[in-house]
Amino acid sequence: MKKLTLIIFLAALLGLSLSSCKQAQDEPWFKLRGIVVAWDDIKNPDQLDWLAKMKETGMNTISVCGFDYLSDEYAQFKQKCIDNGIDFEYEEHAMTWLLPRDLIHEHPEYFRMDENGVRRNDANGCPSCEEALEVIRKNAAEFAVKYAPSNHRYYTWLFDGGGICHCEKCKNYNASDQGLIYENAILEGIRTVDPEAVLAHLAYESTTPAPSCIKPSEGVFLEWAPFYRRWDEPLSNRAAIRPDQKWSHGDYLDMLEDNLKVFPAETAQVLEYWLDVSQRSGWKKPAKDLGWNEQTKAAFLDDLKTYASYGIRNITCYGVYIDADYLNMYKDVSCITDYGKALRDFRPQK
């Protein structure tokens, strides 16, 4: 009788194990499947309903930029997303809010020193100045209260471009090191109001190369943004390079590998530009055609394999300027469906 009981127990355990294994195989590889859009892109749902397309294709995270984030209309849309099971985030360059530019008149030491020894308030400041970091911690906490995401993921990006600090204390830090000093402080400030907060380190422009000596605090994750890549060729084509740029796809992959030696792959996130009409249009309207075709779609699908091969499981992408006007002009937004379904249905090959 005991043997029979043991056999039944083992059989049940095996069945449970097989069921759990099958469930894991059925789950999407990419956990965060997101889109970054502007308010103008989503404010006319009668013509182009982004929320409906997200639900249809399995996208689960949205970030809406370029609007009055404290307005009733914006708050209502945010709540509608949450009610529909879609996480709501906020991604934006925030340094001018965290370290207000007018502070340079009383505290020039808060700001970066250029190559000529002049303090300037045109970028991210001096990360070696502890008083400036304290200002940033305080403002980061206020920021977190006003713009709280639904999933505890924060994106208070550094200044968009601009020089780094060359003072005596900062001169041995590269741009990513200087960024991490700020981000570690920003996360400290945010966690005073949201203990579960995590914060993005945006690897973009000058911060694309990995940090050289500063380590991220627990909770700072890599957000990888290959801004100057080509979209008609996959990243796996290492020789591909835009004519006006210095980094090839191979350079990007090498820098990604270097970053993943500093940041955990399991928390890393990709911020791509596959659907970014605004970038293709030079951030001016009328919008240009995205150029979504068999070649660009194939490159995108190949990129998913590449990112998955590094263990990356979180992906989002700009979709700015894909709005009602774009639909009326080009009659085709199949790129949204292709993108969302590909993220939802992707499974790594064994």
SETOR-328198 format. One record per residue (C-alpha): residue in three letters; x, z, y. Coordinates in steps of 0.1 Angstrom, whole numbers, padded with zeros to 4 digits, always signed. Layout:
ALAXZY;...
***
This chain:
MET+0000+0000+0000;LYS+0029+0008+0024;LYS+0045-0026+0016;LEU+0012-0043+0024;THR+0009-0024+0057;LEU+0045-0033+0066;ILE+0039-0070+0058;ILE+0008-0070+0080;PHE+0026-0053+0108;LEU+0056-0078+0106;ALA+0032-0107+0105;ALA+0013-0095+0136;LEU+0046-0089+0154;LEU+0058-0124+0145;GLY+0026-0139+0157;LEU+0028-0119+0190;SER+0064-0131+0194;LEU+0055-0167+0188;SER+0026-0164+0212;SER+0048-0150+0239;CYS+0074-0177+0233;LYS+0047-0204+0236;GLN+0034-0188+0268;ALA+0069-0188+0283;GLN+0073-0224+0275;ASP+0040-0233+0291;GLU+0049-0215+0324;PRO+0064-0237+0351;TRP+0101-0235+0354;PHE+0100-0234+0392;LYS+0084-0201+0401;LEU+0082-0206+0439;ARG+0067-0241+0445;GLY+0064-0244+0483;ILE+0059-0265+0513;VAL+0069-0261+0550;VAL+0045-0277+0575;ALA+0036-0275+0611;TRP+0003-0264+0625;ASP-0006-0299+0635;ASP-0002-0310+0599;ILE-0029-0286+0586;LYS-0054-0281+0615;ASN-0076-0311+0605;PRO-0086-0303+0569;ASP-0116-0327+0571;GLN-0091-0356+0572;LEU-0061-0341+0553;ASP-0067-0309+0534;TRP-0033-0295+0526;LEU-0047-0263+0511;ALA-0068-0283+0487;LYS-0039-0305+0477;MET-0018-0274+0471;LYS-0044-0259+0448;GLU-0048-0292+0430;THR-0011-0297+0423;GLY+0000-0261+0417;MET+0019-0254+0448;ASN+0018-0216+0454;THR+0036-0210+0488;ILE+0032-0223+0523;SER+0050-0218+0556;VAL+0034-0230+0588;CYS+0057-0233+0618;GLY+0052-0243+0655;PHE+0021-0224+0666;ASP+0009-0192+0682;TYR+0015-0170+0652;LEU-0006-0141+0666;SER-0037-0162+0673;ASP-0070-0156+0656;GLU-0071-0192+0643;TYR-0037-0189+0627;ALA-0045-0155+0612;GLN-0077-0169+0597;PHE-0058-0198+0581;LYS-0032-0173+0567;GLN-0059-0152+0552;LYS-0076-0183+0537;CYS-0044-0192+0519;ILE-0040-0157+0506;ASP-0076-0156+0494;ASN-0069-0189+0475;GLY-0039-0174+0457;ILE-0012-0191+0479;ASP+0016-0170+0494;PHE+0021-0173+0531;GLU+0055-0172+0546;TYR+0071-0177+0580;GLU+0104-0197+0583;GLU+0120-0203+0617;HIS+0153-0200+0636;ALA+0149-0165+0651;MET+0182-0155+0667;THR+0170-0160+0703;TRP+0143-0134+0696;LEU+0165-0110+0676;LEU+0193-0111+0702;PRO+0176-0121+0735;ARG+0197-0144+0756;ASP+0193-0125+0789;LEU+0212-0095+0775;ILE+0244-0114+0783;HIS+0242-0103+0819;GLU+0246-0066+0811;HIS+0262-0069+0777;PRO+0285-0100+0774;GLU+0302-0083+0744;TYR+0270-0089+0724;PHE+0276-0126+0724;ARG+0302-0150+0709;MET+0335-0158+0724;ASP+0344-0195+0725;GLU+0378-0210+0718;ASN+0387-0205+0754;GLY+0379-0168+0755;VAL+0346-0171+0773;ARG+0316-0151+0762;ARG+0286-0175+0757;ASN+0249-0168+0749;ASP+0243-0203+0734;ALA+0244-0194+0696;ASN+0245-0164+0673;GLY+0266-0139+0692;CYS+0294-0116+0681;PRO+0287-0101+0647;SER+0315-0076+0651;CYS+0297-0059+0679;GLU+0279-0029+0664;GLU+0257-0023+0694;ALA+0244-0059+0691;LEU+0237-0054+0654;GLU+0216-0023+0663;VAL+0196-0044+0688;ILE+0190-0069+0660;ARG+0180-0043+0635;LYS+0154-0029+0659;ASN+0140-0064+0668;ALA+0140-0074+0631;ALA+0117-0044+0623;GLU+0093-0055+0651;PHE+0094-0091+0638;ALA+0085-0079+0603;VAL+0054-0061+0616;LYS+0042-0091+0636;TYR+0050-0118+0611;ALA+0047-0101+0577;PRO+0046-0126+0548;SER+0023-0120+0519;ASN+0052-0119+0493;HIS+0079-0098+0511;ARG+0101-0129+0516;TYR+0116-0133+0551;TYR+0133-0162+0568;THR+0148-0151+0601;TRP+0172-0180+0603;LEU+0202-0180+0626;PHE+0206-0202+0657;ASP+0201-0239+0649;GLY+0236-0252+0653;GLY+0261-0240+0679;GLY+0295-0224+0677;ILE+0307-0192+0661;CYS+0325-0163+0676;HIS+0363-0165+0680;CYS+0371-0130+0692;GLU+0399-0111+0676;LYS+0376-0092+0652;CYS+0357-0123+0642;LYS+0384-0150+0640;ASN+0390-0147+0603;TYR+0353-0151+0594;ASN+0338-0185+0587;ALA+0303-0194+0599;SER+0287-0181+0567;ASP+0306-0148+0568;GLN+0294-0143+0604;GLY+0258-0152+0593;LEU+0259-0128+0565;ILE+0269-0099+0587;TYR+0238-0106+0608;GLU+0216-0111+0578;ASN+0227-0078+0561;ALA+0218-0061+0594;ILE+0185-0080+0597;LEU+0175-0069+0562;GLU+0183-0033+0570;GLY+0159-0035+0600;ILE+0131-0052+0581;ARG+0133-0027+0552;THR+0125+0001+0576;VAL+0090-0013+0577;ASP+0089-0033+0544;PRO+0110-0016+0517;GLU+0104-0045+0493;ALA+0117-0072+0517;VAL+0142-0098+0507;LEU+0159-0122+0532;ALA+0172-0157+0531;HIS+0207-0167+0539;LEU+0202-0203+0550;ALA+0231-0225+0538;TYR+0227-0253+0564;GLU+0250-0271+0588;SER+0280-0249+0595;THR+0268-0223+0570;THR+0267-0248+0541;PRO+0302-0238+0528;ALA+0301-0204+0510;PRO+0311-0172+0526;SER+0348-0165+0523;CYS+0349-0127+0524;ILE+0316-0110+0534;LYS+0293-0101+0505;PRO+0255-0102+0507;SER+0235-0070+0505;GLU+0212-0066+0476;GLY+0181-0086+0486;VAL+0198-0113+0506;PHE+0192-0146+0487;LEU+0206-0181+0490;GLU+0184-0207+0507;TRP+0201-0240+0501;ALA+0193-0268+0526;PRO+0214-0301+0521;PHE+0204-0314+0555;TYR+0227-0344+0556;ARG+0222-0358+0521;ARG+0207-0392+0512;TRP+0171-0393+0498;ASP+0173-0427+0481;GLU+0201-0415+0458;PRO+0200-0383+0436;LEU+0224-0355+0441;SER+0238-0363+0407;ASN+0253-0395+0422;ARG+0283-0376+0435;ALA+0297-0406+0454;ALA+0266-0411+0475;ILE+0271-0404+0512;ARG+0252-0412+0544;PRO+0273-0436+0566;ASP+0273-0412+0596;GLN+0282-0380+0577;LYS+0313-0363+0562;TRP+0298-0347+0531;SER+0290-0367+0500;HIS+0266-0355+0473;GLY+0296-0344+0454;ASP+0307-0322+0483;TYR+0272-0307+0484;LEU+0272-0299+0447;ASP+0307-0283+0450;MET+0295-0262+0479;LEU+0263-0252+0460;GLU+0285-0241+0431;ASP+0307-0220+0454;ASN+0276-0204+0469;LEU+0262-0195+0435;LYS+0294-0175+0429;VAL+0283-0153+0458;PHE+0245-0153+0455;PRO+0225-0149+0422;ALA+0211-0182+0409;GLU+0180-0164+0397;THR+0170-0155+0433;ALA+0183-0187+0450;GLN+0159-0211+0467;VAL+0162-0247+0476;LEU+0148-0260+0510;GLU+0148-0297+0507;TYR+0138-0327+0529;TRP+0123-0351+0503;LEU+0089-0352+0523;ASP+0102-0344+0558;VAL+0087-0372+0579;SER+0098-0354+0611;GLN+0134-0358+0602;ARG+0130-0395+0593;SER+0112-0399+0627;GLY+0139-0382+0647;TRP+0114-0354+0655;LYS+0094-0378+0677;LYS+0059-0393+0672;PRO+0045-0417+0663;ALA+0058-0408+0629;LYS+0077-0433+0608;ASP+0068-0440+0572;LEU+0084-0416+0548;GLY+0095-0445+0526;TRP+0082-0428+0494;ASN+0087-0454+0467;GLU+0099-0457+0431;GLN+0136-0452+0441;THR+0131-0421+0463;LYS+0107-0406+0438;ALA+0132-0411+0410;ALA+0159-0395+0431;PHE+0136-0365+0437;LEU+0128-0361+0400;ASP+0165-0363+0391;ASP+0172-0337+0418;LEU+0148-0313+0400;LYS+0169-0316+0369;THR+0201-0310+0389;TYR+0188-0278+0405;ALA+0174-0265+0373;SER+0208-0270+0356;TYR+0222-0244+0380;GLY+0194-0219+0371;ILE+0175-0223+0404;ARG+0138-0215+0400;ASN+0125-0216+0436;ILE+0120-0248+0456;THR+0103-0255+0488;CYS+0104-0286+0510;TYR+0096-0298+0545;GLY+0064-0319+0548;VAL+0063-0319+0586;TYR+0044-0348+0603;ILE+0024-0355+0571;ASP-0009-0350+0590;ALA-0042-0367+0596;ASP-0025-0392+0620;TYR+0000-0401+0593;LEU-0027-0406+0567;ASN-0047-0429+0591;MET-0015-0448+0600;TYR-0001-0454+0565;LYS-0031-0448+0542;ASP-0010-0430+0516;VAL+0000-0394+0511;SER+0006-0397+0473;CYS+0040-0381+0479;ILE+0022-0347+0483;THR+0006-0351+0448;ASP+0038-0364+0432;TYR+0058-0335+0447;GLY+0034-0307+0437;LYS+0027-0319+0402;ALA+0064-0325+0395;LEU+0073-0290+0404;ARG+0044-0276+0384;ASP+0050-0297+0353;PHE+0088-0296+0352;ARG+0104-0281+0321;PRO+0142-0282+0315;GLN+0153-0303+0286;LYS+0169-0285+0257;
***
